[in-house]
């Protein structure tokens, strides 16, 4: 039986990914910070008789990751697939966000992935098999306010994943990056307006997210893509997911850096008009 370890499975993409692998017959190790709050997940596992074990792991902590990983490897000898999904979002202008928020985002979204990955690399390299799937974001290609801190963590994740893919291919270990667009998760719904900010960007982006979520893309779409990557033989590195993912990436790529800066620095009317014309979304 194939095994998969997934981080950040308490809700959203992580939860749906754990269920998708479980339904496909995998032995699933679903990790999260607070298993006591996963009563609905536990009931679904029971109702569907899925081989899913929920474990406590905080990807922010070296000790927590080591304890959980050592326990899983000791009981199961190896893990075939690692899905690094755990992530957090903090938004705000660079001037107004606290250093604690910047550090928290990088610790979870980037260093957390490294902690989990490094715990399994020796085993995968030795066995000459394995698959590592890192859940990044369209924000790994697009930096705009007020998601500067979040984008920085995802840019970093994209870069380290690309380097890791080069190191691991000679050992037959596949590395893939999943890049969701705006997905109907709690994280996306939490993008809000900071009424106290002296910068207009939080209002604009909150409007864009709200407009997009009027026709929501479910997290199951991302879960299905992650399962597909694990199951197929492709060595494709990057996998945009969702109807807006590739258009967003292409939109950014169509502009010079200076045009991108100018567009995000323009007045409200021109910004909203551009979103309407480009994506058909009323972000006001």
C-alpha positions as CSV (number, residue, x, y, z in Angstrom):
1,X,0.0,0.0,0.0
2,X,1.3,3.4,-0.9
3,X,1.7,6.0,1.9
4,X,1.3,9.8,1.9
5,X,2.1,12.4,4.6
6,X,0.1,15.6,4.3
7,X,0.6,18.7,6.4
8,X,-2.0,21.3,7.3
9,X,-5.0,18.9,7.0
10,X,-7.4,20.5,9.5
11,X,-9.4,22.3,6.7
12,X,-9.4,23.5,3.2
13,X,-7.0,22.0,0.6
14,X,-5.2,19.9,3.1
15,X,-8.4,18.2,4.4
16,X,-9.7,17.5,0.9
17,X,-6.3,16.2,-0.2
18,X,-6.2,13.7,2.7
19,X,-9.7,12.5,1.8
20,X,-8.8,12.2,-1.9
21,X,-5.7,10.0,-1.2
22,X,-7.7,8.0,1.4
23,X,-10.4,7.3,-1.1
24,X,-7.8,6.2,-3.6
25,X,-6.6,3.5,-1.2
26,X,-3.5,5.2,0.2
27,X,-2.4,4.9,3.8
28,X,-2.6,8.6,4.8
29,X,-0.8,10.4,7.6
30,X,-2.8,13.6,8.1
31,X,-0.9,16.1,10.3
32,X,-2.1,19.3,11.9
33,X,-1.4,21.5,14.9
34,X,-4.6,20.7,16.8
35,X,-6.0,17.2,16.2
36,X,-8.5,17.8,19.0
37,X,-10.4,20.2,16.8
38,X,-10.8,17.7,13.9
39,X,-14.0,16.0,15.1
40,X,-15.8,16.3,11.7
41,X,-12.8,15.0,9.9
42,X,-12.5,12.0,12.3
43,X,-16.2,11.2,11.7
44,X,-15.8,11.3,8.0
45,X,-12.8,8.9,8.2
46,X,-15.0,6.6,10.3
47,X,-18.0,6.9,8.0
48,X,-16.0,6.1,4.9
49,X,-13.7,3.5,6.6
50,X,-10.6,5.3,5.3
51,X,-7.0,4.4,6.3
52,X,-6.2,7.9,7.6
53,X,-4.2,8.5,10.8
54,X,-4.4,12.0,12.2
55,X,-1.2,13.1,14.0
56,X,-0.2,16.3,15.8
57,X,2.6,18.3,14.1
58,X,3.4,22.0,14.1
59,X,5.6,22.7,11.1
60,X,6.9,25.8,12.8
61,X,8.7,23.7,15.4
62,X,11.9,21.6,14.8
63,X,11.1,19.4,17.7
64,X,7.4,18.8,16.7
65,X,8.3,17.9,13.2
66,X,11.1,15.5,14.3
67,X,8.9,13.8,16.9
68,X,6.0,13.3,14.4
69,X,8.2,12.2,11.5
70,X,10.3,9.8,13.6
71,X,7.1,8.2,14.9
72,X,5.6,7.8,11.5
73,X,8.8,6.4,9.9
74,X,9.4,4.1,12.9
75,X,5.9,2.6,12.5
76,X,5.8,2.5,8.7
77,X,9.4,2.4,7.6
78,X,8.9,4.8,4.6
79,X,6.7,7.5,3.1
80,X,6.0,7.4,-0.6
81,X,4.5,10.9,-1.1
82,X,5.0,14.1,1.0
83,X,2.5,16.9,0.4
84,X,3.7,20.2,2.0
85,X,0.4,22.0,2.3
86,X,0.5,23.8,5.7
87,X,0.4,27.5,5.2
88,X,-0.8,30.8,6.7
89,X,-1.6,34.2,5.3
90,X,-1.0,37.7,6.8
91,X,-1.7,40.8,4.8
92,X,-1.0,44.4,5.1
93,X,1.3,47.1,3.9
94,X,5.0,46.7,4.5
95,X,5.1,49.8,6.6
96,X,2.2,48.7,8.8
97,X,2.7,45.0,9.2
98,X,4.6,43.8,12.3
99,X,7.9,41.9,12.1
100,X,6.3,39.1,14.0
101,X,3.8,38.7,11.1
102,X,6.6,38.6,8.5
103,X,8.5,36.0,10.5
104,X,5.4,33.9,11.1
105,X,4.5,33.7,7.4
106,X,8.1,32.8,6.4
107,X,8.5,30.3,9.2
108,X,5.3,28.3,8.2
109,X,5.2,28.7,4.5
110,X,8.9,28.3,3.7
111,X,10.9,27.0,6.7
112,X,8.0,24.6,7.6
113,X,8.3,23.0,4.2
114,X,12.1,22.6,4.6
115,X,11.7,21.0,8.0
116,X,9.3,18.4,6.7
117,X,11.2,17.8,3.5
118,X,14.6,17.4,5.1
119,X,13.1,14.8,7.5
120,X,12.2,12.5,4.6
121,X,14.9,13.2,2.0
122,X,17.4,10.7,3.4
123,X,14.9,7.9,3.2
124,X,13.6,8.8,-0.3
125,X,17.2,9.3,-1.6
126,X,18.3,5.9,-0.2
127,X,15.2,4.1,-1.6
128,X,15.5,5.9,-5.0
129,X,11.8,6.6,-5.0
130,X,9.4,9.2,-3.8
131,X,7.3,12.3,-4.6
132,X,7.4,15.7,-2.9
133,X,4.5,18.1,-3.7
134,X,4.8,21.6,-2.5
135,X,1.6,23.7,-2.4
136,X,2.7,27.2,-3.4
137,X,0.4,29.8,-5.0
138,X,-0.1,32.1,-8.0
139,X,1.4,34.5,-5.5
140,X,4.7,32.7,-6.0
141,X,4.8,34.5,-9.4
142,X,3.0,37.7,-8.6
143,X,3.9,40.2,-5.8
144,X,1.4,42.8,-5.0
145,X,0.2,44.7,-2.0
146,X,-1.1,43.9,0.6
147,X,0.2,40.3,0.0
148,X,3.9,41.2,0.1
149,X,4.8,39.0,3.0
150,X,2.7,36.0,1.7
151,X,4.2,36.4,-1.8
152,X,7.7,36.5,-0.4
153,X,7.2,33.2,1.3
154,X,5.7,31.6,-1.9
155,X,8.5,33.1,-4.1
156,X,11.0,31.4,-1.7
157,X,9.1,28.1,-1.8
158,X,9.1,28.2,-5.6
159,X,12.9,28.8,-5.7
160,X,13.8,26.1,-3.2
161,X,11.5,23.6,-4.9
162,X,13.2,24.3,-8.2
163,X,16.6,23.6,-6.7
164,X,15.3,20.5,-4.9
165,X,14.0,19.1,-8.1
166,X,17.5,19.3,-9.6
167,X,19.0,17.6,-6.6
168,X,16.5,14.8,-6.4
169,X,15.9,13.7,-10.0
170,X,19.1,11.6,-10.2
171,X,17.6,9.7,-7.2
172,X,14.3,9.2,-9.0
173,X,12.4,11.4,-6.5
174,X,9.9,13.7,-8.2
175,X,9.4,17.3,-7.0
176,X,6.3,19.2,-8.1
177,X,4.9,22.7,-7.3
178,X,1.1,23.2,-7.1
179,X,0.1,26.8,-7.7
180,X,-3.6,27.5,-6.8
181,X,-5.3,30.7,-7.9
182,X,-8.2,32.0,-5.7
183,X,-9.7,29.0,-4.1
184,X,-12.8,28.9,-1.8
185,X,-10.9,28.4,1.5
186,X,-11.0,30.2,4.8
187,X,-7.7,31.8,3.9
188,X,-9.1,33.4,0.8
189,X,-12.3,34.5,2.6
190,X,-10.2,36.1,5.3
191,X,-8.6,38.7,2.8
192,X,-10.2,41.8,4.3
193,X,-10.1,45.6,4.2
194,X,-7.9,47.3,6.7
195,X,-9.9,50.5,7.4
196,X,-7.0,52.0,9.3
197,X,-4.4,51.6,6.6
198,X,-3.1,54.6,4.9
199,X,-2.6,52.5,1.7
200,X,-5.6,51.7,-0.6
201,X,-4.4,48.2,-1.6
202,X,-6.1,46.1,1.0
203,X,-9.5,47.5,-0.1
204,X,-8.7,46.7,-3.7
205,X,-7.5,43.2,-3.2
206,X,-10.3,42.3,-0.8
207,X,-12.7,43.4,-3.5
208,X,-11.0,41.3,-6.1
209,X,-11.1,38.2,-3.9
210,X,-14.7,38.8,-3.0
211,X,-15.7,39.2,-6.6
212,X,-13.9,36.0,-7.6
213,X,-15.4,34.0,-4.7
214,X,-18.9,34.8,-6.1
215,X,-18.2,31.9,-8.4
216,X,-16.1,29.8,-6.0
217,X,-13.5,27.3,-7.0
218,X,-13.6,24.4,-4.5
219,X,-10.5,23.1,-2.7
220,X,-11.4,19.6,-4.1
221,X,-10.0,20.8,-7.5
222,X,-6.6,21.3,-5.9
223,X,-6.8,18.0,-4.0
224,X,-7.6,16.2,-7.3
225,X,-4.6,17.8,-9.0
226,X,-2.2,16.8,-6.1
227,X,-3.5,13.2,-6.3
228,X,-3.0,13.2,-10.1
229,X,0.6,14.4,-9.8
230,X,1.4,11.7,-7.3
231,X,-0.2,9.0,-9.5
232,X,1.2,9.9,-12.9
233,X,4.7,9.7,-14.4
234,X,5.1,13.3,-15.4
235,X,8.2,15.2,-14.2
236,X,6.5,18.5,-14.9
237,X,7.6,20.9,-12.2
238,X,4.9,23.6,-12.0
239,X,1.1,23.0,-12.0
240,X,-1.2,26.0,-11.9
241,X,-4.7,25.1,-10.6
242,X,-8.0,26.8,-10.9
243,X,-9.7,28.8,-13.7
244,X,-7.9,32.0,-12.9
245,X,-4.4,30.6,-12.1
246,X,-2.9,30.6,-15.6
247,X,-4.6,33.8,-16.6
248,X,-3.2,35.6,-13.5
249,X,0.3,34.3,-14.2
250,X,0.1,35.3,-17.9
251,X,-1.3,38.7,-17.0
252,X,1.7,39.5,-14.9
253,X,4.1,38.0,-17.5
254,X,2.6,40.3,-20.1
255,X,3.8,43.4,-18.3
256,X,7.2,44.8,-17.7
257,X,8.2,45.2,-14.1
258,X,7.7,48.9,-14.4
259,X,4.3,48.5,-15.9
260,X,3.3,46.2,-13.1
261,X,4.5,48.7,-10.5
262,X,2.7,51.6,-12.3
263,X,-0.6,49.6,-12.5
264,X,-0.6,48.7,-8.8
265,X,0.3,52.3,-7.9
266,X,-2.4,53.9,-10.1
267,X,-5.6,55.5,-8.8
268,X,-8.6,53.5,-7.7
269,X,-10.8,54.1,-10.8
270,X,-8.1,53.0,-13.2
271,X,-7.3,49.9,-11.1
272,X,-10.9,48.8,-10.9
273,X,-11.5,49.4,-14.6
274,X,-8.4,47.3,-15.5
275,X,-9.7,44.4,-13.4
276,X,-13.1,44.7,-15.0
277,X,-11.7,44.8,-18.5
278,X,-9.1,42.0,-18.0
279,X,-11.1,39.5,-15.8
280,X,-14.7,40.6,-16.0
281,X,-14.7,41.1,-12.2
282,X,-16.4,44.0,-10.5
283,X,-14.0,44.4,-7.5
284,X,-15.5,47.6,-6.2
